[in-house]
Amino acid sequence: MSDTDILPALERALRLWQRGLNVFPVPPPRPGVPKNTPGDGKTPILTWGPLQTERVTDANLRDWFRTEQNIAIVMGAVSGVVAIDADSTEGMQWVTRHLPYTPWQTKTARAYHLFYRHPGERVGNKVQLNTGDGKLPIDVRGDGGYVIGPGSRHASGHVYTEAGDWSVPRKSLPVFSLSWLPVERPTPARAQMSTARTFGPSDPVERARKYLAAIPRPEIGAGSDAATLYAACRIVRGFDLSEADATTLLWEWAGGRSGWTFGWVAQKVQHAIRYGTEPIGALR
């Protein structure tokens, strides 16, 4: 653990902000709090959607970090960075073999966050890359995503720590390229299904759309977080839709209103893929 990692949260937040990164507070973990709930160490209370385009201020940070908090770093164009979240030893081995070295790193509870310079065009978020070695717990956090920053505490008790060399300026980081990532090809069974798609009543996308139309749209302040995550689990897992199809349907259903952001809805789909327990294909 470096000296930086044990600084008060405000000082750590200011150091990251001075490097050009947008940051915001996340409540530290509390015992017994379930995943995807404020208090799990990763889920914010703050509505952070506007921070995907608007720079936070010194005054914001001094208000938010008056008490000890975990720190979230907004990814994408507003911060000028993209992060690779390798969440296992196997994932980190794949990343080391296929991606260039970057000096900005955070040691996480399982492996590393690796930061690259944003390429200037939108970079979507991806969960569990389907590599030539099969699916691995490697996520891409780009526009509409965030990662937990150094000095924060994981629910396991692990403290996220700086690794590599954060004294290197952001402009010297390797520029992220989607060409580094494997092209995800459908399995033969999936390819056959895709070819036969008619988007008629029997198509899983249309059936999933009808399923959503039959349930009330969630309202902010009335359990929207849990309701949207539940719906995402039903769509992306129960109907076994692709991440892109599921995100589009969830946005059609819940989005397009004041206070809703596409990035937030997309994040719920990613959480459903990663943490959901709905049996895959149970509703197809």
Buried (B, 14 or more C-beta within 10 A) or exposed (E): EEEBBEBEBBBBBBBBBEBBBBBBBBBBBEEEBEEBBBBBBBBBEBEBBEBBEEEBEEEBBEEBBEEBBBBBBBBBBBBBBBBBBBBEEBBBBBBEEBBEEBBBBBBBBBBBBBBBBBBEEEBBBBBBBBBEEEEBBBBBBBBBBBBBBBBBBBBEEBBBBBBBEBEEEBEEBBEBEBEBBEEEEEEEEEEEBEEEEEEEEEBBBBBBBEBBEEEEBBEEEEEBBEBBBBBBBBBBBBBBBBBEBBBBBBBEBBBEEEEBBBBBBBBBBBBBBBEBEBEEEEBE
